[in-house]
Amino acid sequence: MNCYQNRTSFIPALLLAAFFLTIVPSHGIPRENLVTICSKTSNPSLCQKILSNDSRTMSADLPMLSLISSNLTKKQANQNLDSFSKLSKNESDPEQKRSFERCVKYYHEIQANIQKAHQFSQQKIFRDNGPLVASKRLVIRCSQAIRINSLHIEVMNKLMILCCDISISVNQCAAANGHIQVSNISCQVTMAFSAYSSQLPTLFLILLIVHPALGDPATQQRIDRICRQNEDYGFCNRTFNENLRGPADYVGLTLIANDQVLRNTTNTYQFIVELQASTTDPATGAALETCRIGCSQVRQAFVQAISYFNQRDYANMVEVERAAPRGEAFCRPPIPESPLVERKRELRILIAMAVVTGHILAT
């Protein structure tokens, strides 16, 4: 199975995303039995897909499933360790570098624990899951050590926890049933989930969305630099990642930001016009008109900015974009509950993204 400055350094998250995207459920193992095994993990559906993806699962008994899950957990630990090692090596900020070094230390311990758990699986010792539980605690300590808001690091650690959960669940089923075929299992599994468990399904979906930047640490570092200056890091980070087509420098990120502002203003302008057509209240109509005018001003500014961008005149591009917030501020939604409030907030964030990105490009 299965992050910043060297663009060609490593792509563990991209490989992980590719792995999950190519998962093909096995037809040789009854689905209800995988449901039983995975029911107490942090993400049952993903657990089933992970186990089904290994061809050996088709004819595996529980001890073999223990080895399969153990191998997957080892691979995740090895790749996470590699990621944090390269993060530490490439990081120039002393505090962040120390946090990555702590994670490297923790993952070395995790690696040793997982190796011990693998040996237990080989020896068919299924009741001792202490090394796996200890590994989950170390992953949490790594997460707590990281002082930056980095989505791909968060996903990486949560996937590590999921892999440990899968191994624990399989082992507990094996301990309860002994050496029997998977086609006839029945087990009672009790697991203590971490505080992260409920977020895993969402985070896995996020991983599929953002994997281009995850595969290129330099791109994600640039996105982090921009989005840390924004009022909503999550929205900013998600917008960039959803629109990436691969590694991107500041020129590529500027293109994304400018394009998103233009798309947002075009859609919002049309939305306002539709609201105006269905409004009979004069006060509401007047408020909507301020938003229509403001939205038009922003759109005109970015049409001009994109023209400068195409000419590689980044200084004038930024100068034009810096006037756009006045258009956004001119909009006064008629009521606090108006959907225009959220659209206005998103537009404000997008404008800030474009201005910050353009400023970096121009300097």
DRENDO-1510 file (C-alpha; in Angstrom, 1 decimal, always signed):
<recs>
REC; n; res; u; v; w
REC; 1; MET; +0.0; +0.0; +0.0 .
REC; 2; ASN; +0.9; +2.4; +0.6 .
REC; 3; CYS; +5.7; +15.2; +2.1 .
REC; 4; TYR; +8.5; +19.0; +0.1 .
REC; 5; GLN; +11.2; +20.7; -2.1 .
REC; 6; ASN; +12.5; +18.1; -4.5 .
REC; 7; ARG; +9.9; +17.5; -7.2 .
REC; 8; THR; +11.4; +14.2; -8.2 .
REC; 9; SER; +12.0; +12.8; -4.8 .
REC; 10; PHE; +9.2; +10.4; -3.9 .
REC; 11; ILE; +5.5; +9.8; -4.6 .
REC; 12; PRO; +4.2; +7.5; -1.8 .
REC; 13; ALA; +0.8; +9.0; -1.6 .
REC; 14; LEU; +0.4; +9.0; -5.4 .
REC; 15; LEU; +1.3; +5.3; -5.4 .
REC; 16; LEU; -1.2; +4.7; -2.6 .
REC; 17; ALA; -4.0; +6.5; -4.5 .
REC; 18; ALA; -3.2; +4.5; -7.6 .
REC; 19; PHE; -3.3; +1.3; -5.6 .
REC; 20; PHE; -6.7; +2.0; -4.3 .
REC; 21; LEU; -8.0; +3.2; -7.6 .
REC; 22; THR; -7.0; -0.1; -9.2 .
REC; 23; ILE; -8.6; -2.3; -6.5 .
REC; 24; VAL; -10.8; -5.0; -8.0 .
REC; 25; PRO; -12.9; -6.9; -5.5 .
REC; 26; SER; -12.2; -10.6; -5.4 .
REC; 27; HIS; -14.9; -13.0; -6.2 .
REC; 28; GLY; -13.5; -16.0; -4.4 .
REC; 29; ILE; -14.3; -15.0; -0.9 .
REC; 30; PRO; -17.9; -14.4; +0.3 .
REC; 31; ARG; -18.6; -10.8; +0.9 .
REC; 32; GLU; -20.4; -11.5; +4.2 .
REC; 33; ASN; -17.3; -13.0; +5.6 .
REC; 34; LEU; -15.2; -10.0; +4.8 .
REC; 35; VAL; -17.9; -7.9; +6.3 .
REC; 36; THR; -17.6; -9.9; +9.5 .
REC; 37; ILE; -13.8; -9.4; +9.6 .
REC; 38; CYS; -13.9; -5.7; +8.7 .
REC; 39; SER; -17.0; -4.7; +10.7 .
REC; 40; LYS; -14.9; -3.4; +13.7 .
REC; 41; THR; -12.2; -1.6; +11.8 .
REC; 42; SER; -12.2; +2.1; +11.3 .
REC; 43; ASN; -13.3; +1.8; +7.7 .
REC; 44; PRO; -15.1; -1.5; +7.0 .
REC; 45; SER; -15.7; -0.9; +3.2 .
REC; 46; LEU; -12.1; +0.1; +2.6 .
REC; 47; CYS; -10.9; -2.8; +4.7 .
REC; 48; GLN; -12.8; -5.2; +2.5 .
REC; 49; LYS; -11.3; -3.7; -0.6 .
REC; 50; ILE; -7.8; -3.9; +0.7 .
REC; 51; LEU; -8.1; -7.5; +1.7 .
REC; 52; SER; -9.9; -8.5; -1.5 .
REC; 53; ASN; -7.2; -6.9; -3.6 .
REC; 54; ASP; -4.6; -9.6; -2.6 .
REC; 55; SER; -5.1; -12.6; -4.8 .
REC; 56; ARG; -4.2; -14.9; -1.9 .
REC; 57; THR; -7.4; -13.8; -0.1 .
REC; 58; MET; -9.5; -15.9; -2.6 .
REC; 59; SER; -8.4; -19.1; -1.0 .
REC; 60; ALA; -7.0; -17.9; +2.4 .
REC; 61; ASP; -7.8; -19.2; +5.8 .
REC; 62; LEU; -7.6; -16.9; +8.8 .
REC; 63; PRO; -3.9; -17.4; +9.5 .
REC; 64; MET; -3.1; -16.5; +5.8 .
REC; 65; LEU; -5.3; -13.4; +6.1 .
REC; 66; SER; -3.3; -12.4; +9.2 .
REC; 67; LEU; -0.1; -12.6; +7.1 .
REC; 68; ILE; -1.8; -10.7; +4.2 .
REC; 69; SER; -2.9; -7.9; +6.5 .
REC; 70; SER; +0.4; -7.9; +8.3 .
REC; 71; ASN; +2.3; -7.4; +4.9 .
REC; 72; LEU; +0.0; -4.5; +4.0 .
REC; 73; THR; +0.7; -2.9; +7.3 .
REC; 74; LYS; +4.4; -3.3; +6.9 .
REC; 75; LYS; +4.3; -1.7; +3.5 .
REC; 76; GLN; +2.4; +1.3; +4.8 .
REC; 77; ALA; +4.8; +1.7; +7.7 .
REC; 78; ASN; +7.8; +1.5; +5.4 .
REC; 79; GLN; +6.4; +4.1; +2.9 .
REC; 80; ASN; +5.4; +6.5; +5.7 .
REC; 81; LEU; +8.9; +6.2; +7.2 .
REC; 82; ASP; +10.4; +7.0; +3.8 .
REC; 83; SER; +8.1; +10.0; +3.4 .
REC; 84; PHE; +8.9; +11.5; +6.8 .
REC; 85; SER; +12.7; +10.8; +6.2 .
REC; 86; LYS; +12.6; +12.8; +3.0 .
REC; 87; LEU; +10.4; +15.5; +4.6 .
REC; 88; SER; +13.0; +15.9; +7.3 .
REC; 89; LYS; +15.9; +16.0; +4.9 .
REC; 90; ASN; +14.3; +18.6; +2.6 .
REC; 91; GLU; +12.8; +20.9; +5.4 .
REC; 92; SER; +14.7; +24.1; +6.1 .
REC; 93; ASP; +12.6; +25.4; +9.0 .
REC; 94; PRO; +14.2; +24.2; +12.2 .
REC; 95; GLU; +11.0; +23.6; +14.2 .
REC; 96; GLN; +9.3; +21.7; +11.4 .
REC; 97; LYS; +12.4; +19.7; +10.7 .
REC; 98; ARG; +12.4; +18.6; +14.4 .
REC; 99; SER; +8.8; +17.6; +14.1 .
REC; 100; PHE; +9.5; +15.4; +11.1 .
REC; 101; GLU; +12.6; +14.0; +12.8 .
REC; 102; ARG; +10.3; +12.9; +15.7 .
REC; 103; CYS; +8.0; +11.2; +13.3 .
REC; 104; VAL; +11.0; +9.4; +11.7 .
REC; 105; LYS; +11.9; +8.2; +15.2 .
REC; 106; TYR; +8.4; +7.0; +15.9 .
REC; 107; TYR; +8.1; +5.2; +12.6 .
REC; 108; HIS; +11.3; +3.4; +13.2 .
REC; 109; GLU; +9.7; +2.1; +16.4 .
REC; 110; ILE; +6.5; +1.4; +14.4 .
REC; 111; GLN; +8.5; -0.6; +11.9 .
REC; 112; ALA; +10.0; -2.7; +14.7 .
REC; 113; ASN; +6.6; -3.3; +16.2 .
REC; 114; ILE; +5.1; -4.3; +12.9 .
REC; 115; GLN; +7.9; -6.7; +12.2 .
REC; 116; LYS; +7.2; -8.3; +15.6 .
REC; 117; ALA; +3.5; -8.5; +14.8 .
REC; 118; HIS; +4.4; -10.1; +11.5 .
REC; 119; GLN; +6.5; -12.7; +13.3 .
REC; 120; PHE; +3.5; -13.4; +15.6 .
REC; 121; SER; +1.4; -14.0; +12.5 .
REC; 122; GLN; +4.0; -16.4; +11.1 .
REC; 123; GLN; +4.0; -18.3; +14.4 .
REC; 124; LYS; +0.2; -18.2; +14.5 .
REC; 125; ILE; +0.2; -16.2; +17.7 .
REC; 126; PHE; -3.0; -14.2; +17.2 .
REC; 127; ARG; -3.9; -13.1; +20.7 .
REC; 128; ASP; -0.9; -10.8; +21.2 .
REC; 129; ASN; -1.7; -7.6; +19.4 .
REC; 130; GLY; +0.3; -5.4; +21.7 .
REC; 131; PRO; +2.8; -4.4; +19.0 .
REC; 132; LEU; +0.0; -3.2; +16.7 .
REC; 133; VAL; -1.7; -1.3; +19.5 .
REC; 134; ALA; +1.6; +0.4; +20.4 .
REC; 135; SER; +2.1; +1.3; +16.8 .
REC; 136; LYS; -1.3; +3.1; +16.7 .
REC; 137; ARG; -0.2; +5.1; +19.8 .
REC; 138; LEU; +3.1; +6.1; +18.0 .
REC; 139; VAL; +1.2; +7.2; +14.9 .
REC; 140; ILE; -0.9; +9.5; +17.1 .
REC; 141; ARG; +2.2; +10.9; +18.7 .
REC; 142; CYS; +3.6; +11.6; +15.3 .
REC; 143; SER; +0.4; +13.4; +14.3 .
REC; 144; GLN; +0.6; +15.5; +17.5 .
REC; 145; ALA; +4.2; +16.4; +16.8 .
REC; 146; ILE; +3.4; +17.9; +13.4 .
REC; 147; ARG; +2.9; +21.7; +13.7 .
REC; 148; ILE; +1.8; +22.5; +10.2 .
REC; 149; ASN; -1.7; +22.0; +8.7 .
REC; 150; SER; -0.8; +19.4; +6.1 .
REC; 151; LEU; -3.7; +17.3; +4.8 .
REC; 152; HIS; -1.5; +14.7; +3.1 .
REC; 153; ILE; +0.5; +14.0; +6.2 .
REC; 154; GLU; -2.8; +13.6; +8.2 .
REC; 155; VAL; -4.1; +11.2; +5.6 .
REC; 156; MET; -0.9; +9.2; +5.6 .
REC; 157; ASN; -1.0; +8.7; +9.4 .
REC; 158; LYS; -4.7; +7.8; +9.4 .
REC; 159; LEU; -4.2; +5.2; +6.8 .
REC; 160; MET; -1.4; +3.7; +9.0 .
REC; 161; ILE; -3.9; +3.5; +11.8 .
REC; 162; LEU; -6.4; +1.8; +9.5 .
REC; 163; CYS; -3.9; -0.8; +8.5 .
REC; 164; CYS; -3.2; -1.5; +12.2 .
REC; 165; ASP; -6.9; -1.9; +12.8 .
REC; 166; ILE; -7.3; -4.3; +10.0 .
REC; 167; SER; -4.4; -6.5; +11.3 .
REC; 168; ILE; -5.9; -6.4; +14.8 .
REC; 169; SER; -9.3; -7.4; +13.5 .
REC; 170; VAL; -8.1; -10.3; +11.4 .
REC; 171; ASN; -5.9; -11.5; +14.3 .
REC; 172; GLN; -8.8; -11.4; +16.8 .
REC; 173; CYS; -11.0; -13.3; +14.4 .
REC; 174; ALA; -8.2; -15.9; +13.9 .
REC; 175; ALA; -7.8; -16.2; +17.7 .
REC; 176; ALA; -11.5; -16.8; +18.1 .
REC; 177; ASN; -11.8; -19.3; +15.3 .
REC; 178; GLY; -8.5; -21.0; +15.0 .
REC; 179; HIS; -7.2; -22.4; +11.7 .
REC; 180; ILE; -10.5; -22.5; +9.7 .
REC; 181; GLN; -11.4; -21.6; +6.2 .
REC; 182; VAL; -12.7; -18.0; +5.7 .
REC; 183; SER; -15.8; -19.4; +4.2 .
REC; 184; ASN; -17.0; -20.4; +7.6 .
REC; 185; ILE; -16.0; -17.7; +10.1 .
REC; 186; SER; -17.8; -16.2; +13.0 .
REC; 187; CYS; -16.0; -13.9; +15.4 .
REC; 188; GLN; -16.7; -11.4; +18.1 .
REC; 189; VAL; -14.3; -8.5; +17.8 .
REC; 190; THR; -13.8; -5.7; +20.2 .
REC; 191; MET; -11.4; -2.9; +19.3 .
REC; 192; ALA; -10.6; +0.5; +20.9 .
REC; 193; PHE; -10.8; +3.0; +18.0 .
REC; 194; SER; -8.6; +6.0; +18.0 .
REC; 195; ALA; -10.1; +9.5; +17.9 .
REC; 196; TYR; -9.3; +9.5; +14.2 .
REC; 197; SER; -11.4; +6.6; +13.2 .
REC; 198; SER; -14.6; +8.4; +12.3 .
REC; 199; GLN; -12.8; +10.7; +9.9 .
REC; 200; LEU; -11.2; +8.0; +7.8 .
REC; 201; PRO; -13.9; +7.5; +5.2 .
REC; 202; THR; -13.9; +11.3; +4.5 .
REC; 203; LEU; -10.1; +11.4; +4.5 .
REC; 204; PHE; -9.8; +8.5; +2.1 .
REC; 205; LEU; -12.1; +10.4; -0.3 .
REC; 206; ILE; -10.0; +13.5; +0.1 .
REC; 207; LEU; -6.9; +11.4; -0.7 .
REC; 208; LEU; -8.5; +10.4; -4.0 .
REC; 209; ILE; -9.2; +14.0; -4.8 .
REC; 210; VAL; -5.9; +15.5; -3.8 .
REC; 211; HIS; -3.4; +12.8; -4.8 .
REC; 212; PRO; -1.7; +14.9; -7.6 .
REC; 213; ALA; -0.2; +17.2; -5.0 .
REC; 214; LEU; +0.4; +14.3; -2.6 .
REC; 215; GLY; +2.5; +12.7; -5.3 .
REC; 216; ASP; +4.6; +15.9; -5.6 .
REC; 217; PRO; +5.8; +17.3; -2.3 .
REC; 218; ALA; +7.1; +20.5; -3.9 .
REC; 219; THR; +3.6; +21.3; -5.3 .
REC; 220; GLN; +2.0; +20.8; -1.9 .
REC; 221; GLN; +4.7; +22.9; -0.2 .
REC; 222; ARG; +3.8; +25.8; -2.6 .
REC; 223; ILE; +0.1; +25.3; -1.9 .
REC; 224; ASP; +0.8; +25.3; +1.9 .
REC; 225; ARG; +2.7; +28.6; +1.6 .
REC; 226; ILE; -0.2; +30.2; -0.2 .
REC; 227; CYS; -3.0; +28.7; +1.9 .
REC; 228; ARG; -1.4; +29.5; +5.3 .
REC; 229; GLN; -2.0; +33.1; +4.4 .
REC; 230; ASN; -5.7; +32.5; +3.8 .
REC; 231; GLU; -8.6; +32.8; +6.1 .
REC; 232; ASP; -9.7; +29.2; +5.3 .
REC; 233; TYR; -6.7; +26.9; +4.7 .
REC; 234; GLY; -9.0; +23.9; +4.1 .
REC; 235; PHE; -11.0; +25.5; +1.3 .
REC; 236; CYS; -7.9; +27.0; -0.2 .
REC; 237; ASN; -6.0; +23.7; -0.2 .
REC; 238; ARG; -8.9; +21.7; -1.5 .
REC; 239; THR; -9.5; +24.1; -4.4 .
REC; 240; PHE; -6.0; +23.9; -5.6 .
REC; 241; ASN; -5.8; +20.1; -5.3 .
REC; 242; GLU; -9.1; +19.5; -6.9 .
REC; 243; ASN; -7.9; +21.4; -10.0 .
REC; 244; LEU; -4.4; +20.1; -10.3 .
REC; 245; ARG; -3.5; +17.9; -13.3 .
REC; 246; GLY; -0.1; +17.0; -12.0 .
REC; 247; PRO; +2.9; +18.8; -10.4 .
REC; 248; ALA; +2.5; +22.6; -10.6 .
REC; 249; ASP; +4.8; +25.6; -10.0 .
REC; 250; TYR; +3.6; +29.1; -9.1 .
REC; 251; VAL; +2.6; +29.8; -12.7 .
REC; 252; GLY; +0.4; +26.8; -12.7 .
REC; 253; LEU; -1.1; +27.6; -9.3 .
REC; 254; THR; -1.7; +31.2; -10.4 .
REC; 255; LEU; -3.6; +29.9; -13.4 .
REC; 256; ILE; -5.8; +27.8; -11.2 .
REC; 257; ALA; -6.5; +30.6; -8.8 .
REC; 258; ASN; -7.4; +33.1; -11.5 .
REC; 259; ASP; -9.5; +30.6; -13.3 .
REC; 260; GLN; -11.5; +29.7; -10.2 .
REC; 261; VAL; -12.2; +33.4; -9.4 .
REC; 262; LEU; -13.5; +33.8; -13.0 .
REC; 263; ARG; -15.6; +30.7; -12.8 .
REC; 264; ASN; -17.0; +31.7; -9.4 .
REC; 265; THR; -17.9; +35.3; -10.4 .
REC; 266; THR; -19.5; +34.0; -13.6 .
REC; 267; ASN; -21.7; +31.5; -11.8 .
REC; 268; THR; -22.5; +33.9; -9.0 .
REC; 269; TYR; -23.4; +36.7; -11.4 .
REC; 270; GLN; -25.9; +34.4; -13.1 .
REC; 271; PHE; -27.3; +33.3; -9.7 .
REC; 272; ILE; -27.8; +36.9; -8.7 .
REC; 273; VAL; -29.6; +37.7; -11.9 .
REC; 274; GLU; -31.9; +34.7; -11.4 .
REC; 275; LEU; -32.7; +35.9; -7.8 .
REC; 276; GLN; -33.4; +39.4; -9.1 .
REC; 277; ALA; -35.9; +38.0; -11.6 .
REC; 278; SER; -37.9; +36.3; -8.8 .
REC; 279; THR; -37.8; +39.2; -6.3 .
REC; 280; THR; -40.5; +41.7; -5.9 .
REC; 281; ASP; -39.3; +43.4; -2.7 .
REC; 282; PRO; -37.6; +46.7; -3.5 .
REC; 283; ALA; -35.1; +46.4; -0.6 .
REC; 284; THR; -34.1; +42.9; -1.5 .
REC; 285; GLY; -33.8; +44.0; -5.2 .
REC; 286; ALA; -31.5; +46.9; -4.2 .
REC; 287; ALA; -29.3; +44.6; -2.1 .
REC; 288; LEU; -29.0; +42.1; -5.0 .
REC; 289; GLU; -28.1; +44.9; -7.3 .
REC; 290; THR; -25.1; +45.8; -5.2 .
REC; 291; CYS; -24.0; +42.2; -5.4 .
REC; 292; ARG; -24.5; +42.1; -9.1 .
REC; 293; ILE; -22.4; +45.2; -9.6 .
REC; 294; GLY; -19.7; +44.0; -7.2 .
REC; 295; CYS; -19.5; +40.6; -8.9 .
REC; 296; SER; -19.3; +42.3; -12.3 .
REC; 297; GLN; -16.4; +44.4; -11.0 .
REC; 298; VAL; -14.5; +41.4; -9.8 .
REC; 299; ARG; -15.1; +39.6; -13.0 .
REC; 300; GLN; -13.9; +42.5; -15.1 .
REC; 301; ALA; -10.8; +42.8; -13.0 .
REC; 302; PHE; -9.9; +39.2; -13.5 .
REC; 303; VAL; -10.6; +39.1; -17.2 .
REC; 304; GLN; -7.9; +41.9; -17.4 .
REC; 305; ALA; -5.7; +40.1; -14.9 .
REC; 306; ILE; -5.8; +36.9; -17.0 .
REC; 307; SER; -4.9; +38.9; -20.1 .
REC; 308; TYR; -1.8; +40.2; -18.3 .
REC; 309; PHE; -1.1; +36.7; -17.1 .
REC; 310; ASN; -1.1; +35.4; -20.7 .
REC; 311; GLN; +1.4; +38.1; -21.5 .
REC; 312; ARG; +3.5; +37.1; -18.5 .
REC; 313; ASP; +3.1; +40.6; -17.2 .
REC; 314; TYR; +2.7; +39.4; -13.6 .
REC; 315; ALA; +3.3; +42.8; -12.0 .
REC; 316; ASN; +0.3; +44.4; -13.7 .
REC; 317; MET; -1.7; +41.2; -13.2 .
REC; 318; VAL; -1.3; +41.5; -9.4 .
REC; 319; GLU; -2.0; +45.3; -9.5 .
REC; 320; VAL; -5.4; +44.7; -11.2 .
REC; 321; GLU; -6.3; +41.8; -8.9 .
REC; 322; ARG; -5.6; +43.9; -5.8 .
REC; 323; ALA; -8.6; +46.1; -6.8 .
REC; 324; ALA; -10.9; +43.1; -6.9 .
REC; 325; PRO; -11.7; +42.9; -3.1 .
REC; 326; ARG; -13.5; +46.3; -3.4 .
REC; 327; GLY; -16.0; +44.7; -5.7 .
REC; 328; GLU; -16.5; +41.7; -3.4 .
REC; 329; ALA; -16.9; +44.1; -0.4 .
REC; 330; PHE; -19.5; +46.2; -2.4 .
REC; 331; CYS; -21.9; +43.3; -2.3 .
REC; 332; ARG; -24.3; +43.5; +0.6 .
REC; 333; PRO; -26.5; +40.3; +0.7 .
REC; 334; PRO; -30.1; +41.2; +1.6 .
REC; 335; ILE; -30.3; +38.9; +4.7 .
REC; 336; PRO; -27.8; +37.0; +6.8 .
REC; 337; GLU; -29.4; +33.7; +5.7 .
REC; 338; SER; -28.9; +34.5; +2.0 .
REC; 339; PRO; -27.0; +31.9; +0.0 .
REC; 340; LEU; -25.0; +34.9; -1.3 .
REC; 341; VAL; -23.3; +35.1; +2.1 .
REC; 342; GLU; -21.4; +31.8; +1.5 .
REC; 343; ARG; -20.8; +32.6; -2.1 .
REC; 344; LYS; -19.3; +36.0; -1.1 .
REC; 345; ARG; -17.1; +34.3; +1.4 .
REC; 346; GLU; -15.8; +31.8; -1.1 .
REC; 347; LEU; -15.2; +34.6; -3.6 .
REC; 348; ARG; -13.2; +36.5; -1.0 .
REC; 349; ILE; -11.0; +33.4; -0.3 .
REC; 350; LEU; -10.5; +32.8; -4.1 .
REC; 351; ILE; -9.5; +36.4; -4.6 .
REC; 352; ALA; -7.0; +36.2; -1.8 .
REC; 353; MET; -5.6; +33.0; -3.2 .
REC; 354; ALA; -5.1; +34.7; -6.6 .
REC; 355; VAL; -3.5; +37.8; -5.1 .
REC; 356; VAL; -1.1; +35.8; -2.8 .
REC; 357; THR; -0.1; +33.4; -5.6 .
REC; 358; GLY; +0.4; +36.2; -8.1 .
REC; 359; HIS; +2.4; +38.3; -5.6 .
REC; 360; ILE; +4.8; +35.3; -5.1 .
REC; 361; LEU; +5.0; +34.9; -8.9 .
REC; 362; ALA; +5.7; +38.5; -9.5 .
REC; 363; THR; +8.5; +38.9; -6.8 .
</recs>
